[in-house]
Amino acid sequence: MRRATIIAVAGLFLLTAVFAQDATGGKTRFGVLEFDNEDMLTFRGHRVDPEVKGGPRTYLSDPYRFGASDVVLVTKSGGTACPARYYFVTVSSSGAKATGPFGTCNEAKDIERQGDSISLTMQGFLGPYEPEDKRKKAFAETHVFVFRDGVVTDNGKPVR
């Protein structure tokens, strides 16, 4: 009985550690990305530039390896007006650099690595306070966001 209790407690501890890591940071070859006590993304104790603000439903992907860099996709979910926003963070031995936020506010249907790029495909989005006909029209649009060499494009046009 005592052995079963110890195993159960150890299992719960391990699960808690796994979920805490998923919610608070991700390992790269160069160090750990994590959120500080103000929910700002940091690398080696320094805030990532430009700043990436997290929250309770912010997730970091496993790193994608690109030569001498790792790239992590940050997904920030939640909210009514804009349910999903994305950032890419490039991490190397010299530090970490983020893209600005991008996306249509819809969740990505597909995330795929293609050679030296990563693409996210999603439908357009307008919030619940917009007219229904405009929301339907936006949802009918397909957007392909591509990250290559630190730049994000939306259907071939640079994201500002």
N, C-alpha and C positions, 0 to 999 in steps of 0.2 A: 504493500500500500504506500509506504513512504517513498519507495523508488518511483512509483507511478506519479506521485505528487511532484517529486523533483523534476521528472521528465516533463510534466505538464507546465510547470512554472518556467523551466528552461525554454520550452517551445513558445510560450507567450512572450517571454523576454526577446527571443529571436524575432518573432513576428513584429513586435513593437519596434525593434531596431530597424527592420527592413522598411516598415511603413514610415518611420521617422526620416530615414534617409531619402525615400522617394519624395517626401513632402518638403524637405529642407535643403537638399543639395544633391549634386551629382559628381561622381568621380571622373576625372579626365586623366590622361597620361601626365599632366603637368601640375595637378593639384585638384582641389575640390571647389566647385561652385556651390555657394550656400547663401541663404537669406539671413541678414542680420536681425537684430531686435526691432528694427524699424521696417522690416519686410523689403529691404533693398538688397539686390543681388550683389554678392561680393566674391572676389577671388583673391586668395592669399591675404585676406584682411582689408582689401581695398575695394571700394565700390566700382562696379563695372561701368564703363563709359560708352555710350550714354546710359544713364541710369535706367534700371529695370525694376519696377516696383512689383512685388509679389502680392500674395494674399493667400487666404485659406485654400483656394483651389488653383494653385499655380504648380505646374509640373515641369520637370526637366527630363528630356529624353536621354537615353544612353548616347554617348558621344559617337559621332561619325568621324572616322579618321580620314584626313586629307593631307597627305605628306607630313610636314612638320607641324601640323595643327590638328586640333580636335574641334568639331562644331557640335554645339548642343542646341536643340530646339526647345525654347521656353514656351509653354502653353498656359495662358491665363484664362481660366473659365469662370463663368458666372455673370450675373447681371442681366437686366432686361433689355436695356438699350443696345448693348453690345456684348453678347454672350461669350465671344471668344476672340482673343488677340494673341498674336504670335511675335516672337523675337528669335533671331539666331545670335548665338554668342560664339565667337571664334576664340579658342584658347590655345596659347602656345607657351613656350618657355619664357617669353618676354611679357606675358600678361593676357588679359581678356578684353575683347572689344565686342560690343553688341550692335545689332542693327536697330533702327527705330522700330516701333510697333508696326505691324502690317496685318492684313487680312480683311475680309469683308464683314467681319463680326460673326460669321457663320463658322461652324465646326468644319475642319478639313475632312473630306471624304476619303482622301488618299494622300499618303505621304510616301515618297519614293526617292531613293537615291539613284541617280543616273550619271555614272562616271564621276565628273568633277563638280556635280551640282546636286541639289536636293529640291524636289518640287512638292508643293502642296496644292491640291485641287479642292475647290470649294464653290458652293453656290453663292450668289449675291445675297444681300440681306438688307432689309430696312426694318426698323423697330416697330413694335406693336402700336405706336401712336401715329404711324404713317397710314395714308389711305390704302385700303386693301388691294386695289388694282395696281398701285405702285409697288407694293410688297411682292405681289405675284410676279410682276415683271422683273424685279430685282432677283427673285429666287430662280427665275428661268435662266439667268445668266450664269455661265461657268467662268470661274477665274482660276488661272494656273499661276501660282507664285513660284518663282524659281530663285534660289539662292546660289550664286556662283561668285567666287573671289570676293566675298564680303559685301556683295550688292544683291538686293532683292528687286525682282521685276514682277509686274502684274500684267499677264498677257503680253510680255515683251517690252513693256514700258517701265522705266525705273520708278520705284516707289519712293516718294519723298517723305 
